Amino acid sequence: DIHAPEFIYHGSLPGKSMQIISALQACTLVSHGCEDVFPDELPGIPPVREVEFNIELISGSKPISKAPYRMAPIELKELKDQLQELLERG
């Protein structure tokens, strides 16, 4: 799919094969060494803007019930396990 988002990671780890990484792992890799650019906590809420962004909806329209992206099978299994655990807790 040419419109799918793409994440390219350049680097090498001798003896390691290419693996699928989660979004959290990618965020950690991207922010490593740039802590001043990506703080753990934001200093405050964003300022009020002159133009507020909004999307006008057509009357009677329904949200699209489709995942925004495909998940790796192992991530999907983990998500299902976590959801089941939350359902069991009530």
Secondary structure, 3 states (H helix, E strand, C coil): CCCCCCCCCCCCCCCCCCCCCCHHHHHHHHHCCCCCCCCCCCCCCCCCCCCCCCCCCCCCCCCCCCCCCCCCHHHHHHHHHHHHHHHHHC
